[in-house]
Amino acid sequence: MTPEMKGFMLVSVVKLALVFTFVMILVAYSTLLERWIAAWIQDRIGPNRAGPKGLLQPIADGLKNLLKEEVIPSGSNKVFFVIAPAISLMAALLIPLTIPWAAPMPLDFDLTLPLLGRFVHRGATPATVAVLPIGFLFVLAISSVGVYGIALGGWASNNKYSLLGGIRATAQMVSYEVAMGLSLIPVLLLVGNVSFPQIVQAQQQGPLGWLVLPLALSAFIFLVSGFAESNRVPFDLPEAESELVAGYHTEYSAMKFSAFMIAEFASMVTISMMFVTLFLGGWDIPFTHWDEAGGMRLFWATAVVFFVKTLFFLFLFMWVRWTLPRFRYDQLMALGWKVFIPMGLAYVMFIAVGLWVVEGPLGVTSPAARSGLLFLLNLPVLVFVFRILDRGRLIRGSSTHRPPAAPRPARAA
Amino acid sequence: MAIGVKVMQRPGNEASYVRATLTGMALTFRHLFRRKITMQYPEEKSTETWTISPRWRGTHRMLTDEQGRSKCVACGLCPQVCPANCIKLVPGEDEEGNRYPLIYEIDEFRCVFCGYCQEVCPEEAIHVGVHYENAEYERGRFVYDLERLSAQTHPVSSLWDPMDPKGE
C-alpha cells in the first residue's frame, strides 16, 4: 500500500468516527430537546434534574436502558427479533455518512507512525465520509432498508399490535417513498447530477441559488414525505399509542427498544440534513462568496452554518410534533396517493417544461437568472396549491356539516 | 338539554388544512415563551398563586392541654361516627373519675379522611391535619398511636363551615 492510500484510509477512519460520534450525540441530545420543547409548548419546565439544567438526562436514560432486563417473548422468532432493531439502526446511521457537512478541509500531513509506517495526505479532503457519485439515490435505497427492521420487528414479536404497527409502517413508508422520489426529480433536472457535493456547488451561485426557491413545491413535498418516512407526528401511525399500544416496538425492552428510538431520531436528523443539503444550500453561507475560497477558517464556519440549519429542522420536527394531531390511516394514504404523488408528477412535468422554456426559447444560461425565472414561474403554482387546492380539503369535525345549533333558552329556575 | 352543554365553535368551510396548521404552529410557538406554571415540588411547596387549602383533610393530630395530656375524654363518639372504622379506642378512668383513652389508635390506611371525627369531637381533641407527606418504610408505621398523634405539629384543618361556604 502506498503512503497516500494509507493516508486516505486514516483520514476516512477519523471522519467516520467523527461523524458517527457527532450523529449519536445529536440524537441523544435531540431526545432531551424533544422533551424540553414538549414541556415548553405545554407551559411546563421539562427535565431539569439530571445534571445542570438537566443536561445529563440523555446519559441517565442511556444508562438506565443498558441496565434494564432484556425480554425476548417466548413466542417470538428470536433471530429476527434480535436482528430487527439492528437493521433499523444501521440504515438510519448509514445515510449521514454521505452528506457533506462543511467545505472541504485543507489537510496536508506526512507522518510516520510506529509499526504502521508512513501516512501521506495532500490537498483538501471533502467533509464527507463517502463521496458517492450516486448521491441521493443511495439515500433513497438505504432509507427503504430501514422499513425492513420495522416490519421484521413487528412480525417477529408474535403480537398482533406489533404486527399491525409493522404493516402500517411498511405501507406508509412505501407510499411516501414514491412521493419523496418524485420530489427529488426536479432537483436532478435543475442540477443535472445526483451527487451531494455537486448539488451543494450548484446552489452556491448567488442569493437565488438555493433550490428551495425555484423548486418550492418539491421542497414542501420532500419535507412532508420526510415526516412520513421518519414516522413522526402527524404521520406516526405505526406507533399510534391509542390503538396499537406502542406499535412495532411493543415487545421490545431495554437497549433494543433504545435502538429503535435512536433509529427514529437518527432518521429525523438524516431528513433534516438531507433537506438542508438538497434545498437550503448545504453548508453554503448565504449572500457571501468568501465561503467558496477554501481554508481552515472557512471549514469551521461552514460546519457551524450546516449545524445551525440542521438544528432548525430538528426544531421544526419537534414543533410540528407537539402541535398537530395524528392523521387517520385512510387520510394518510389518501394524502400520499391522491395528493402528493399526482402533485409530484405534475410538478416534474412543470419544471421540465419550465426549464425547456427558460433555456430554449428564452436562452437564459446564467444559473442565478435561471432559478430566478423558475421562482417566478413557481409563484402561481404555490398560490394554486396552497390557496385553491387546499380550500375545502379540510379535515372536518363532526359538527361542521350542521349549522350551529340555536342557543337554547336557559332552563327556568 | 341538561345544564350548560358546551358547544364547540368549530371553523366552518373557511379554514384550509395548511392554514389551520400554520395557525396552530403559531399558537404553540407563542407558548414556548410563556411563563411556566410548573411548581418545583420538593423545593417549593407553595407559590403566590397556589397554597394548600386550610380545609385540607390529611393525617390526624391529637391536641393536648397545658399539662401535655391529650384532650381526649374517651367518650367514644369518633369510633362511633367513623365510616371506615379505623379508630380503636379503649377507655380508662383515673382515681378522680376522669375518663381518658388507654389505647387510641388510628389506622391511616383505612381512614377515608372524611373529617367526621373532628366534627363530632366535643372536646376538640382529635383533628384532621393540613399535612400530606406521610411516606413510611413499613406498613405497620401507618397505625398512629396516641403518643404519635399527640406529637404531630402540623396545622389542623378548618373544616367546611356551612355558615361560610366559601371560607371568607
HADDOCK unambig.tbl for C-alpha pairs under 7 A between the chains (distance, minus, plus):
assign (segid A and resid 40 and name CA) (segid B and resid 31 and name CA) 6.76 0.50 0.50
assign (segid A and resid 40 and name CA) (segid B and resid 32 and name CA) 4.80 0.50 0.50
assign (segid A and resid 41 and name CA) (segid B and resid 28 and name CA) 5.59 0.50 0.50
assign (segid A and resid 41 and name CA) (segid B and resid 31 and name CA) 5.03 0.50 0.50
assign (segid A and resid 41 and name CA) (segid B and resid 32 and name CA) 4.80 0.50 0.50
assign (segid A and resid 42 and name CA) (segid B and resid 31 and name CA) 7.00 0.50 0.50
assign (segid A and resid 43 and name CA) (segid B and resid 31 and name CA) 6.45 0.50 0.50
assign (segid A and resid 43 and name CA) (segid B and resid 34 and name CA) 6.43 0.50 0.50
assign (segid A and resid 43 and name CA) (segid B and resid 35 and name CA) 6.83 0.50 0.50
assign (segid A and resid 43 and name CA) (segid B and resid 36 and name CA) 4.74 0.50 0.50
assign (segid A and resid 43 and name CA) (segid B and resid 37 and name CA) 6.08 0.50 0.50
assign (segid A and resid 44 and name CA) (segid B and resid 36 and name CA) 5.16 0.50 0.50
assign (segid A and resid 44 and name CA) (segid B and resid 37 and name CA) 6.00 0.50 0.50
assign (segid A and resid 44 and name CA) (segid B and resid 38 and name CA) 5.35 0.50 0.50
assign (segid A and resid 45 and name CA) (segid B and resid 36 and name CA) 6.20 0.50 0.50
assign (segid A and resid 45 and name CA) (segid B and resid 38 and name CA) 6.23 0.50 0.50
assign (segid A and resid 320 and name CA) (segid B and resid 25 and name CA) 6.89 0.50 0.50
assign (segid A and resid 323 and name CA) (segid B and resid 24 and name CA) 6.31 0.50 0.50
assign (segid A and resid 323 and name CA) (segid B and resid 25 and name CA) 5.98 0.50 0.50
assign (segid A and resid 323 and name CA) (segid B and resid 28 and name CA) 6.33 0.50 0.50
assign (segid A and resid 390 and name CA) (segid B and resid 16 and name CA) 5.73 0.50 0.50
assign (segid A and resid 390 and name CA) (segid B and resid 17 and name CA) 6.66 0.50 0.50
assign (segid A and resid 391 and name CA) (segid B and resid 16 and name CA) 5.17 0.50 0.50
assign (segid A and resid 392 and name CA) (segid B and resid 13 and name CA) 6.29 0.50 0.50
assign (segid A and resid 392 and name CA) (segid B and resid 16 and name CA) 6.19 0.50 0.50
assign (segid A and resid 393 and name CA) (segid B and resid 16 and name CA) 6.29 0.50 0.50
assign (segid A and resid 393 and name CA) (segid B and resid 17 and name CA) 6.56 0.50 0.50
assign (segid A and resid 394 and name CA) (segid B and resid 15 and name CA) 6.92 0.50 0.50
assign (segid A and resid 394 and name CA) (segid B and resid 16 and name CA) 5.25 0.50 0.50
assign (segid A and resid 394 and name CA) (segid B and resid 17 and name CA) 5.01 0.50 0.50
assign (segid A and resid 400 and name CA) (segid B and resid 10 and name CA) 6.47 0.50 0.50
assign (segid A and resid 400 and name CA) (segid B and resid 12 and name CA) 5.91 0.50 0.50
